[in-house]
Amino acid sequence: MLPVVLEGEPKPPRPKRRRLRLLKVLAALVLLGGAGVMGAWMRLDPAGLREKAVAAVWQQTGRVLKVGAVQVHLLPYPSVSIRDLALSDMPGGARPEMLTATELDARLALLPLLRHEIRLEDVRLIHPDLLVERMADGRANWQMRPPAESDRPPGGVSSPSTPWRIRIGSARVRDADLRWDDQRAHASGAVTLDSLDLSGLTGAKPSVGVQAHRQGDSSAVVSLSGQVGQIFGAENSAWPVRLQASLRIEGRDAGSATLEGNLSDPMRLRGYDAAVHLAIGQLADLNRLFVHANLPDIHDIDLTAHVVDLGSDTAPMPGLRQVRLRTGAIGSLPVVSGLVLDRLAVDVPTPADHVAIETAGHYAGQPFALHGTLGTPAETMAAAHNFLSSAMPLDLVVDVAGGNLRLGGTVGGGQSALDGHLTAGRLSLPGNLVLDHLTADAHLAVRGGSDIRLTGLRLDSAQMTLDGDLSFLRQGGTNGVPLLNGRLHASRLDVDTVRAAAPVAEPSADGGAPSAVREGGADDAPLPFERLRQMDGDLDLTADRMRLYDEDYHAAEAHFVLRGGHLTIDPLHADGVGRSLDAVLSVDASGAVPRLSADVRTLVLPADWLAQAFDLTPMLRGSLQLVGSVQTQGNDRAALRDNLGGHLGLSMVRGQVDGNTLGRLLGPDASAATRGTSVALRCLGVHMTLGDGRAALDTIGLQTFRLAMTGHGTIGLAQQDLDLHLMPQLLIGGSGASMPIVVAGTIRAPQPRPEAAGPGHRFMLTIGPSAAIGDPCPDALKAAREEQPGPAPDAAPKAKAPKVMNILRGLGLFR
């Protein structure tokens, strides 16, 4: 039977023809691929490749690429090797080349060459040296842009008709030197990149891995890994960023950090919006990386924050949307000397919340705790960024030394205003002063940082009730020095209880005199008179009622005026019962040689103050009344002492005298009347004339209830050498005994001996009733006070009938 073929129906293909057609297609593809490969290989002429690469770098970045010898290899895979590579820096950069390397090796993709693209994979740089810098105007050498159409390529750079470009897929770097110089952020440094691995550079999320150490310190190692945005994408494309970093010091984990967010302007490092977590064991470890940072010693830092860029186009400013900070101990801070924190906590839950702060620690040895709030994150960051040029609210509470201080108001913005309230059960102040059961209120106003006013001051304590106002002008005084003005008024003031009890000097182990306040080794050291030229002032102090050294005064006033280095206190006055305080004091340090003067009708000072001023062994305790007029000049203690002139009287009643010191002055024969460290003193009166480095004592009078003494003599002010002629009189029951003595040596080492003051220069001992011995107090006090009024001594000891045996027993001749 013959096959039937319908008209219009296609004939089935023959199997042999179908196989032949397929072979032809495969052959064509092989020929085309081979032609492509051969075409690409023909483009791999080393000189041509160098020329195309240099042109491509210029067209993509506007920078000049310099390359040395170029070698192209086909086997085992297409690759290229380049010697002596260098990429030029930006105009005005620190050095001609931003990047140099001794060698570059990379795998080369062939087919992209047909599209005028040099694509490199697995790039390996040998000994690269990279400089990263940003100028003060914000220009950075990592910001690369294609040249303008009008820009002509520099010499050595061709301009092909068809543009070429270079793309790098991945890179590996070992032993690289990285230097950075950020003039805008005032930061610079250098590290060695032990390894740098970059992959997926042509993709949307390139990966980066870095291990580095600071040059010269290989035991402080930083590791960084993560992903960034598209490096070879559009110029203004944003970057998603996810990075992790760690720090190891001497092989131990020292800290870690993570950052995740976006960077809208990566070329300028602007437009950041990222979450940050930071954990550092000791902040001072970072000084191994940043050797000039001088970072404080802060322990156990744990910080979580959301950081955003709130700055303008020209002025960057970081902002905080969320913060949680916890730290352990914080060592001494350079900003506030003597401040040590045990912990610190800062919390900002949302951008609308105020910054909450809580801390505790020690300041100058005193424990304290602080808590409160600052402004919102935006207000706080702005105030910190511009050094309080913008205003920030503040509400803080400080608990310190048994007291509580609350400050509330605003700071910054050119005009700060704070209200303060202070309470304390017992507040210790500098100078061994204390205030008990204290409450105080005041308003502090600061204008422009140079005008400071404390108004509405109200203070009430067990020791005083005070009110007043103070003002401080930074440049309001002579020649632009600061000026302090004010008025302080006390309705009551108890100076005795304001001064805490001073420790009593203890005698030495061998029963000798207590140590002097100062050894005198710094007598020629200049005194700080220049401080009087560093400030002017006008201060009025008044007190309605005042208690001073167990005496009551009223209508007390002191007016301090300091101008151009000249300090005057006039008047210094208070009305009392039996005596008034009245003096005029002056310290004129306006010239090369300071001049001091005091015109004193009556002034009452603690005896230990006077001993300290004249570098004497503290012998008396109680209130000394001073009367006289003295003048001196000089820049140091020695000159002031040597130039001392005038007359001065010292008197005391109902005080205490160190019996052991008095016994060494009078000798062993007086030991029966001077035993003990504290002997009741009925009266003391001394009057002297000062000049030529000596004190000429024309009157010496003293009486305890077992000893009376009169005399005269001289004391050298520099060496404290003695030439005293004394008549001590021992009071023994109703009898007494006296013998004139002369005292040589020094105040610290007196040398008493009997004085041959009798007829024929004989030694003389007088024994008899004490009633026959005159009371030394009236005449001694009158001379010492220069006839100014003062308190009377207690009644003289009552005399009893004399008994010879009592006298002999009192002298130690019989037991």
KENUDO-428438 format. One record per residue (C-alpha): residue in three letters; x, y, z. Coordinates in steps of 0.05 Angstrom, whole numbers, padded with zeros to 5 digits, always signed. Layout:
<gumars>
ALAXYZ ...
</gumars>
This chain:
<gumars>
MET+00000+00000+00000 LEU+00026+00069-00017 PRO+00025+00124+00037 VAL-00027+00177+00030 VAL-00004+00249+00036 LEU-00055+00302+00046 GLU-00045+00369+00013 GLY-00017+00422+00059 GLU+00008+00374+00113 PRO+00083+00383+00131 LYS+00128+00325+00118 PRO+00162+00296+00181 PRO+00237+00314+00185 ARG+00288+00264+00174 PRO+00330+00244+00235 LYS+00398+00254+00200 ARG+00382+00325+00178 ARG+00360+00344+00249 ARG+00426+00321+00279 LEU+00465+00358+00227 ARG+00430+00423+00242 LEU+00444+00416+00316 LEU+00518+00404+00303 LYS+00520+00467+00260 VAL+00490+00509+00317 LEU+00540+00481+00367 ALA+00597+00494+00320 ALA+00574+00566+00310 LEU+00571+00577+00385 VAL+00641+00548+00394 LEU+00667+00592+00340 LEU+00634+00653+00369 GLY+00659+00637+00440 GLY+00729+00624+00415 ALA+00726+00688+00375 GLY+00704+00725+00438 VAL+00759+00694+00480 MET+00810+00708+00426 GLY+00784+00779+00421 ALA+00788+00788+00496 TRP+00858+00757+00496 MET+00879+00804+00442 ARG+00860+00861+00488 LEU+00906+00835+00542 ASP+00967+00869+00514 PRO+01003+00891+00579 ALA+01017+00961+00552 GLY+00946+00968+00527 LEU+00918+00942+00592 ARG+00959+00992+00631 GLU+00935+01049+00587 LYS+00862+01027+00594 ALA+00867+01019+00670 VAL+00898+01088+00679 ALA+00844+01119+00635 ALA+00789+01082+00671 VAL+00813+01105+00740 TRP+00816+01176+00715 GLN+00746+01173+00685 GLN+00716+01142+00748 THR+00752+01180+00804 GLY+00788+01240+00775 ARG+00853+01211+00805 VAL+00916+01190+00769 LEU+00938+01117+00774 LYS+01011+01102+00765 VAL+01033+01031+00751 GLY+01100+00999+00736 ALA+01111+00934+00700 VAL+01048+00896+00680 GLN+01046+00821+00668 VAL+00986+00782+00641 HIS+00978+00707+00650 LEU+00928+00660+00617 LEU+00945+00596+00656 PRO+00927+00566+00704 TYR+00873+00621+00700 PRO+00873+00691+00670 SER+00908+00738+00718 VAL+00947+00803+00721 SER+01007+00825+00762 ILE+01026+00898+00771 ARG+01090+00926+00802 ASP+01096+00993+00838 LEU+01025+01018+00840 ALA+01006+01088+00865 LEU+00940+01128+00867 SER+00945+01203+00872 ASP+00918+01242+00932 MET+00866+01298+00927 PRO+00890+01369+00910 GLY+00921+01400+00971 GLY+00932+01333+01005 ALA+00988+01318+01053 ARG+01028+01277+01003 PRO+01028+01264+00928 GLU+00999+01193+00933 MET+00941+01170+00975 LEU+00957+01096+00963 THR+01020+01060+00944 ALA+01035+00986+00939 THR+01096+00946+00916 GLU+01054+00895+00879 LEU+00983+00877+00859 ASP+00960+00807+00838 ALA+00889+00793+00815 ARG+00847+00744+00774 LEU+00822+00775+00710 ALA+00753+00762+00679 LEU+00760+00757+00603 LEU+00690+00767+00576 PRO+00677+00834+00611 LEU+00736+00861+00570 LEU+00690+00858+00510 ARG+00646+00908+00547 HIS+00705+00954+00561 GLU+00706+00933+00633 ILE+00767+00910+00672 ARG+00738+00865+00727 LEU+00787+00840+00780 GLU+00773+00785+00830 ASP+00814+00762+00890 VAL+00858+00825+00889 ARG+00919+00817+00932 LEU+00959+00880+00951 ILE+01030+00871+00976 HIS+01055+00922+01029 PRO+01005+00977+01014 ASP+01011+01045+01048 LEU+00945+01083+01053 LEU+00934+01155+01077 VAL+00862+01174+01097 GLU+00854+01248+01110 ARG+00799+01300+01118 MET+00814+01374+01115 ALA+00786+01426+01162 ASP+00737+01449+01108 GLY+00707+01379+01104 ARG+00741+01355+01040 ALA+00764+01283+01046 ASN+00810+01243+01001 TRP+00762+01184+01000 GLN+00711+01228+00965 MET+00724+01212+00891 ARG+00683+01240+00833 PRO+00690+01234+00757 PRO+00724+01294+00725 ALA+00682+01348+00694 GLU+00674+01346+00618 SER+00717+01407+00613 ASP+00774+01375+00652 ARG+00830+01351+00608 PRO+00867+01288+00630 PRO+00936+01300+00658 GLY+00998+01278+00621 GLY+01006+01203+00615 VAL+00930+01191+00616 SER+00898+01174+00549 SER+00827+01191+00529 PRO+00799+01131+00490 SER+00738+01141+00447 THR+00701+01087+00485 PRO+00705+01095+00561 TRP+00732+01038+00603 ARG+00718+01024+00675 ILE+00749+00981+00730 ARG+00709+00938+00778 ILE+00737+00898+00836 GLY+00697+00839+00863 SER+00740+00820+00923 ALA+00806+00838+00955 ARG+00856+00813+01006 VAL+00908+00856+01040 ARG+00963+00836+01087 ASP+01013+00877+01126 ALA+00987+00946+01106 ASP+01004+01013+01136 LEU+00943+01057+01148 ARG+00950+01130+01170 TRP+00894+01179+01182 ASP+00892+01253+01194 ASP+00824+01283+01208 GLN+00836+01358+01216 ARG+00762+01370+01225 ALA+00756+01323+01284 HIS+00828+01338+01308 ALA+00846+01264+01306 SER+00904+01228+01275 GLY+00941+01162+01282 ALA+00971+01102+01248 VAL+00956+01027+01250 THR+00982+00965+01217 LEU+00929+00924+01181 ASP+00949+00853+01194 SER+00893+00830+01149 LEU+00838+00862+01108 ASP+00788+00819+01070 LEU+00735+00849+01025 SER+00684+00808+00986 GLY+00622+00821+00946 LEU+00646+00890+00927 THR+00603+00892+00865 GLY+00541+00871+00904 ALA+00492+00909+00947 LYS+00522+00888+01014 PRO+00598+00879+01011 SER+00629+00843+01070 VAL+00691+00868+01107 GLY+00738+00834+01156 VAL+00796+00871+01189 GLN+00849+00855+01241 ALA+00896+00912+01260 HIS+00942+00939+01314 ARG+00972+01006+01329 GLN+01040+01015+01299 GLY+01092+00999+01353 ASP+01043+00960+01397 SER+01025+00892+01369 SER+00993+00868+01434 ALA+00933+00914+01427 VAL+00892+00882+01371 VAL+00827+00907+01340 SER+00782+00861+01299 LEU+00725+00886+01255 SER+00675+00848+01213 GLY+00608+00860+01180 GLN+00573+00889+01119 VAL+00567+00958+01089 GLY+00529+00987+01030 GLN+00544+00985+00956 ILE+00613+01014+00945 PHE+00610+01021+00869 GLY+00538+01043+00865 ALA+00507+01111+00853 GLU+00545+01168+00886 ASN+00489+01187+00934 SER+00463+01117+00950 ALA+00452+01103+01024 TRP+00488+01048+01060 PRO+00459+00997+01106 VAL+00513+00983+01158 ARG+00523+00924+01205 LEU+00590+00919+01240 GLN+00620+00883+01300 ALA+00686+00901+01332 SER+00728+00873+01389 LEU+00791+00893+01425 ARG+00843+00847+01457 ILE+00899+00873+01502 GLU+00956+00827+01519 GLY+00913+00768+01497 ARG+00853+00785+01541 ASP+00785+00810+01519 ALA+00783+00885+01532 GLY+00719+00907+01497 SER+00669+00898+01442 ALA+00622+00941+01400 THR+00565+00932+01350 LEU+00535+00982+01302 GLU+00473+00971+01260 GLY+00436+01023+01220 ASN+00440+01067+01158 LEU+00487+01119+01130 SER+00452+01164+01079 ASP+00515+01201+01057 PRO+00572+01152+01064 MET+00623+01194+01026 ARG+00618+01249+01078 LEU+00603+01202+01137 ARG+00538+01240+01147 GLY+00465+01223+01155 TYR+00477+01166+01203 ASP+00419+01132+01241 ALA+00445+01073+01279 ALA+00439+01031+01342 VAL+00504+01024+01380 HIS+00523+00977+01436 LEU+00590+00985+01471 ALA+00621+00942+01526 ILE+00689+00960+01555 GLY+00722+00931+01617 GLN+00770+00990+01627 LEU+00766+01053+01586 ALA+00839+01067+01599 ASP+00856+01006+01556 LEU+00838+01048+01495 ASN+00898+01092+01510 ARG+00938+01035+01480 LEU+00904+01053+01414 PHE+00897+01128+01423 VAL+00961+01146+01459 HIS+00946+01221+01464 ALA+00873+01214+01486 ASN+00889+01210+01561 LEU+00824+01174+01573 PRO+00802+01169+01646 ASP+00801+01104+01685 ILE+00728+01082+01678 HIS+00710+01010+01693 ASP+00655+00964+01667 ILE+00623+01008+01614 ASP+00559+00983+01583 LEU+00527+01031+01533 THR+00467+01023+01488 ALA+00448+01082+01446 HIS+00409+01103+01384 VAL+00452+01156+01349 VAL+00427+01202+01293 ASP+00457+01259+01253 LEU+00419+01323+01272 GLY+00469+01372+01242 SER+00460+01418+01184 ASP+00493+01409+01116 THR+00555+01446+01140 ALA+00555+01433+01215 PRO+00550+01360+01238 MET+00520+01347+01306 PRO+00506+01278+01335 GLY+00439+01268+01368 LEU+00412+01215+01415 ARG+00344+01183+01411 GLN+00355+01131+01464 VAL+00411+01120+01515 ARG+00425+01070+01570 LEU+00493+01077+01603 ARG+00521+01039+01663 THR+00591+01043+01690 GLY+00630+01018+01750 ALA+00683+01058+01786 ILE+00709+01121+01753 GLY+00778+01143+01776 SER+00802+01214+01785 LEU+00775+01258+01729 PRO+00820+01312+01699 VAL+00761+01360+01695 VAL+00749+01362+01771 SER+00810+01346+01814 GLY+00795+01301+01873 LEU+00729+01274+01844 VAL+00721+01198+01844 LEU+00657+01163+01824 ASP+00636+01094+01847 ARG+00584+01087+01791 LEU+00546+01126+01738 ALA+00479+01113+01706 VAL+00447+01153+01649 ASP+00379+01137+01619 VAL+00341+01168+01561 PRO+00282+01123+01542 THR+00255+01167+01485 PRO+00275+01232+01450 ALA+00221+01269+01489 ASP+00246+01248+01558 HIS+00296+01287+01599 VAL+00365+01257+01610 ALA+00364+01222+01677 ILE+00430+01216+01714 GLU+00449+01180+01779 THR+00518+01173+01809 ALA+00555+01166+01875 GLY+00627+01174+01896 HIS+00675+01217+01936 TYR+00699+01289+01928 ALA+00760+01312+01969 GLY+00749+01251+02013 GLN+00676+01266+02026 PRO+00624+01215+02002 PHE+00566+01241+01961 ALA+00508+01218+01918 LEU+00475+01255+01860 HIS+00412+01244+01820 GLY+00366+01285+01776 THR+00351+01305+01705 LEU+00381+01349+01651 GLY+00346+01371+01587 THR+00320+01327+01531 PRO+00373+01291+01490 ALA+00371+01346+01437 GLU+00378+01401+01489 THR+00433+01365+01527 MET+00474+01348+01465 ALA+00466+01418+01437 ALA+00489+01449+01502 ALA+00548+01402+01507 HIS+00567+01413+01434 ASN+00568+01489+01437 PHE+00594+01495+01508 LEU+00528+01518+01538 SER+00514+01570+01485 SER+00443+01542+01483 ALA+00398+01535+01544 MET+00387+01469+01581 PRO+00340+01456+01640 LEU+00370+01424+01701 ASP+00342+01393+01765 LEU+00394+01359+01809 VAL+00396+01334+01881 VAL+00463+01323+01916 ASP+00471+01287+01983 VAL+00538+01302+02014 ALA+00569+01303+02084 GLY+00502+01294+02118 GLY+00471+01349+02076 ASN+00423+01355+02017 LEU+00430+01406+01961 ARG+00377+01416+01907 LEU+00390+01458+01845 GLY+00335+01473+01794 GLY+00330+01520+01735 THR+00365+01530+01669 VAL+00438+01536+01649 GLY+00469+01562+01585 GLY+00440+01605+01531 GLY+00478+01666+01556 GLN+00435+01672+01618 SER+00432+01618+01671 ALA+00384+01620+01730 LEU+00386+01569+01786 ASP+00349+01564+01853 GLY+00386+01527+01907 HIS+00362+01497+01973 LEU+00410+01466+02023 THR+00397+01427+02086 ALA+00448+01393+02131 GLY+00450+01364+02200 ARG+00524+01381+02206 LEU+00564+01412+02149 SER+00640+01412+02152 LEU+00673+01470+02115 PRO+00745+01485+02097 GLY+00786+01517+02152 ASN+00761+01470+02206 LEU+00692+01504+02207 VAL+00625+01471+02219 LEU+00551+01489+02214 ASP+00498+01449+02251 HIS+00424+01443+02234 LEU+00433+01484+02170 THR+00381+01508+02120 ALA+00400+01556+02064 ASP+00366+01585+02002 ALA+00394+01628+01946 HIS+00383+01647+01874 LEU+00442+01644+01826 ALA+00440+01684+01761 VAL+00496+01681+01708 ARG+00495+01729+01649 GLY+00542+01719+01591 GLY+00588+01677+01633 SER+00621+01738+01664 ASP+00567+01768+01709 ILE+00550+01722+01767 ARG+00501+01744+01821 LEU+00479+01707+01884 THR+00417+01741+01911 GLY+00365+01725+01964 LEU+00415+01688+02007 ARG+00383+01663+02071 LEU+00422+01618+02119 ASP+00401+01592+02186 SER+00440+01545+02231 ALA+00456+01533+02304 GLN+00515+01580+02297 MET+00486+01637+02257 THR+00428+01669+02220 LEU+00453+01705+02158 ASP+00427+01740+02096 GLY+00459+01778+02039 ASP+00477+01785+01966 LEU+00541+01775+01926 SER+00562+01793+01855 PHE+00621+01773+01814 LEU+00644+01807+01750 ARG+00697+01770+01712 GLN+00732+01833+01686 GLY+00703+01887+01730 GLY+00765+01904+01771 THR+00830+01942+01761 ASN+00863+01925+01694 GLY+00807+01876+01679 VAL+00815+01830+01740 PRO+00753+01799+01771 LEU+00711+01840+01819 LEU+00674+01812+01879 ASN+00623+01857+01914 GLY+00573+01840+01967 ARG+00538+01848+02033 LEU+00530+01795+02087 HIS+00490+01809+02151 ALA+00484+01763+02210 SER+00430+01776+02262 ARG+00469+01727+02306 LEU+00538+01697+02299 ASP+00573+01649+02347 VAL+00645+01645+02323 ASP+00664+01599+02380 THR+00618+01543+02356 VAL+00631+01556+02281 ARG+00704+01537+02293 ALA+00709+01462+02306 ALA+00753+01442+02365 ALA+00825+01441+02342 PRO+00868+01382+02362 VAL+00912+01397+02423 ALA+00987+01390+02411 GLU+01013+01329+02447 PRO+01079+01331+02485 SER+01136+01290+02457 ALA+01150+01220+02484 ASP+01208+01245+02526 GLY+01166+01298+02559 GLY+01195+01353+02516 ALA+01158+01410+02484 PRO+01106+01397+02431 SER+01132+01404+02360 ALA+01128+01474+02331 VAL+01075+01488+02279 ARG+01128+01497+02226 GLU+01202+01484+02226 GLY+01217+01550+02191 GLY+01253+01520+02133 ALA+01212+01560+02083 ASP+01222+01629+02113 ASP+01253+01655+02048 ALA+01199+01626+02003 PRO+01158+01682+01970 LEU+01089+01692+02000 PRO+01030+01694+01952 PHE+01019+01769+01953 GLU+01007+01768+01878 ARG+00939+01739+01892 LEU+00918+01807+01919 ARG+00931+01835+01849 GLN+00888+01782+01816 MET+00821+01806+01843 ASP+00786+01869+01868 GLY+00731+01869+01918 ASP+00686+01908+01965 LEU+00653+01867+02019 ASP+00612+01890+02080 LEU+00604+01843+02138 THR+00559+01861+02197 ALA+00531+01824+02257 ASP+00478+01848+02306 ARG+00501+01799+02360 MET+00567+01761+02360 ARG+00600+01713+02409 LEU+00676+01710+02404 TYR+00721+01671+02451 ASP+00669+01667+02506 GLU+00653+01741+02502 ASP+00591+01775+02475 TYR+00594+01833+02426 HIS+00542+01873+02388 ALA+00542+01920+02328 ALA+00601+01883+02296 GLU+00624+01906+02228 ALA+00682+01895+02180 HIS+00691+01930+02113 PHE+00739+01896+02064 VAL+00764+01937+02004 LEU+00813+01908+01954 ARG+00836+01952+01896 GLY+00897+01943+01853 GLY+00931+01897+01903 HIS+00917+01941+01964 LEU+00873+01909+02017 THR+00845+01950+02074 ILE+00799+01928+02131 ASP+00769+01992+02158 PRO+00731+01991+02203 LEU+00741+01927+02242 HIS+00697+01940+02302 ALA+00652+01907+02354 ASP+00624+01933+02420 GLY+00631+01887+02479 VAL+00625+01885+02554 GLY+00688+01911+02586 ARG+00725+01920+02520 SER+00710+01933+02446 LEU+00746+01908+02385 ASP+00774+01964+02343 ALA+00829+01960+02290 VAL+00850+01982+02220 LEU+00890+01932+02179 SER+00925+01944+02112 VAL+00964+01900+02063 ASP+00990+01940+02004 ALA+01017+01893+01950 SER+01010+01943+01893 GLY+01085+01955+01890 ALA+01146+01911+01884 VAL+01153+01905+01960 PRO+01088+01892+01998 ARG+01076+01935+02060 LEU+01035+01913+02119 SER+01009+01954+02177 ALA+00961+01946+02235 ASP+00934+02000+02282 VAL+00901+01962+02338 ARG+00863+01992+02395 THR+00838+01924+02415 LEU+00838+01859+02377 VAL+00824+01789+02405 LEU+00856+01728+02372 PRO+00865+01656+02392 ALA+00934+01644+02422 ASP+00947+01585+02376 TRP+00937+01631+02315 LEU+00991+01677+02341 ALA+01038+01619+02355 GLN+01029+01595+02283 ALA+01040+01665+02254 PHE+01106+01673+02291 ASP+01128+01601+02285 LEU+01127+01591+02360 THR+01115+01529+02402 PRO+01042+01531+02423 MET+01046+01547+02497 LEU+00982+01585+02511 ARG+00909+01568+02501 GLY+00856+01621+02505 SER+00840+01690+02478 LEU+00897+01739+02470 GLN+00882+01813+02471 LEU+00927+01853+02424 VAL+00939+01928+02429 GLY+00990+01969+02390 SER+01015+01992+02323 VAL+01061+01951+02279 GLN+01089+01959+02209 THR+01132+01916+02164 GLN+01149+01902+02091 GLY+01176+01845+02049 ASN+01159+01789+02002 ASP+01173+01730+02049 ARG+01167+01712+02122 ALA+01240+01727+02136 ALA+01236+01798+02107 LEU+01171+01812+02143 ARG+01201+01789+02209 ASP+01266+01827+02200 ASN+01230+01892+02181 LEU+01179+01889+02237 GLY+01173+01954+02276 GLY+01126+01988+02325 HIS+01099+01970+02393 LEU+01053+01914+02415 GLY+01020+01889+02478 LEU+00994+01819+02491 SER+00948+01801+02549 MET+00906+01743+02572 VAL+00863+01727+02632 ARG+00831+01662+02652 GLY+00870+01622+02601 GLN+00914+01561+02602 VAL+00990+01554+02599 ASP+01031+01491+02584 GLY+01063+01477+02651 ASN+01119+01434+02623 THR+01140+01488+02574 LEU+01137+01540+02629 GLY+01179+01495+02674 ARG+01233+01489+02621 LEU+01235+01564+02617 LEU+01242+01575+02692 GLY+01285+01515+02710 PRO+01277+01454+02756 ASP+01270+01497+02819 ALA+01200+01518+02793 SER+01178+01447+02778 ALA+01133+01444+02839 ALA+01090+01500+02810 THR+01091+01481+02736 ARG+01075+01407+02732 GLY+01024+01387+02679 THR+01007+01404+02607 SER+00950+01451+02626 VAL+00958+01501+02683 ALA+00905+01552+02698 LEU+00930+01622+02681 ARG+00903+01680+02723 CYS+00935+01734+02681 LEU+00990+01746+02629 GLY+01014+01814+02606 VAL+01072+01828+02559 HIS+01090+01893+02526 MET+01145+01901+02474 THR+01178+01947+02425 LEU+01195+01918+02357 GLY+01254+01937+02314 ASP+01322+01915+02286 GLY+01298+01843+02285 ARG+01286+01840+02360 ALA+01229+01847+02409 ALA+01248+01888+02470 LEU+01202+01866+02527 ASP+01196+01922+02577 THR+01141+01888+02616 ILE+01131+01814+02632 GLY+01078+01794+02683 LEU+01046+01726+02695 GLN+01009+01692+02751 THR+00980+01623+02761 PHE+00952+01600+02827 ARG+01021+01572+02846 LEU+01068+01619+02811 ALA+01077+01693+02799 MET+01130+01723+02753 THR+01154+01791+02731 GLY+01213+01811+02688 HIS+01240+01842+02624 GLY+01288+01823+02568 THR+01295+01814+02493 ILE+01279+01760+02442 GLY+01311+01753+02373 LEU+01257+01747+02321 ALA+01298+01706+02272 GLN+01335+01657+02316 GLN+01287+01663+02375 ASP+01347+01673+02420 LEU+01331+01694+02492 ASP+01359+01745+02540 LEU+01306+01747+02595 HIS+01314+01771+02666 LEU+01258+01742+02707 MET+01235+01741+02779 PRO+01194+01678+02789 GLN+01157+01673+02855 LEU+01132+01606+02878 LEU+01067+01609+02919 ILE+01068+01553+02970 GLY+01007+01554+03014 GLY+01008+01622+03048 SER+01083+01629+03037 GLY+01128+01640+02978 ALA+01199+01638+02952 SER+01232+01677+02897 MET+01299+01679+02863 PRO+01320+01721+02803 ILE+01341+01681+02742 VAL+01368+01697+02673 VAL+01345+01656+02613 ALA+01389+01647+02552 GLY+01386+01597+02495 THR+01324+01597+02450 ILE+01250+01591+02458 ARG+01253+01517+02439 ALA+01314+01503+02483 PRO+01316+01554+02540 GLN+01376+01555+02587 PRO+01354+01584+02655 ARG+01404+01596+02711 PRO+01404+01637+02775 GLU+01423+01710+02766 ALA+01472+01743+02814 ALA+01427+01803+02826 GLY+01439+01812+02901 PRO+01489+01858+02936 GLY+01559+01843+02914 HIS+01533+01804+02855 ARG+01510+01748+02900 PHE+01454+01699+02887 MET+01393+01715+02929 LEU+01335+01671+02952 THR+01277+01705+02987 ILE+01229+01665+03030 GLY+01169+01695+03064 PRO+01094+01704+03065 SER+01061+01709+02997 ALA+01024+01771+03020 ALA+01090+01807+03017 ILE+01095+01789+02943 GLY+01059+01841+02901 ASP+01003+01822+02852 PRO+01035+01826+02783 CYS+00969+01827+02745 PRO+00946+01901+02750 ASP+01011+01932+02726 ALA+01025+01879+02673 LEU+00955+01883+02643 LYS+00956+01959+02644 ALA+01022+01961+02606 ALA+01003+01906+02557 ARG+00936+01939+02541 GLU+00966+02008+02535 GLU+00910+02031+02581 GLN+00856+02003+02536 PRO+00799+01969+02574 GLY+00797+01893+02582 PRO+00769+01839+02626 ALA+00794+01835+02698 PRO+00830+01773+02724 ASP+00800+01729+02777 ALA+00814+01746+02850 ALA+00885+01737+02875 PRO+00900+01674+02916 LYS+00885+01682+02990 ALA+00946+01684+03036 LYS+00951+01640+03098 ALA+00996+01644+03158 PRO+01067+01623+03140 LYS+01098+01560+03168 VAL+01171+01548+03158 MET+01164+01474+03146 ASN+01111+01486+03093 ILE+01160+01532+03057 LEU+01217+01481+03061 ARG+01171+01425+03039 GLY+01147+01467+02981 LEU+01218+01479+02959 GLY+01231+01405+02961 LEU+01281+01408+03019 PHE+01240+01363+03064 ARG+01187+01310+03053 
</gumars>
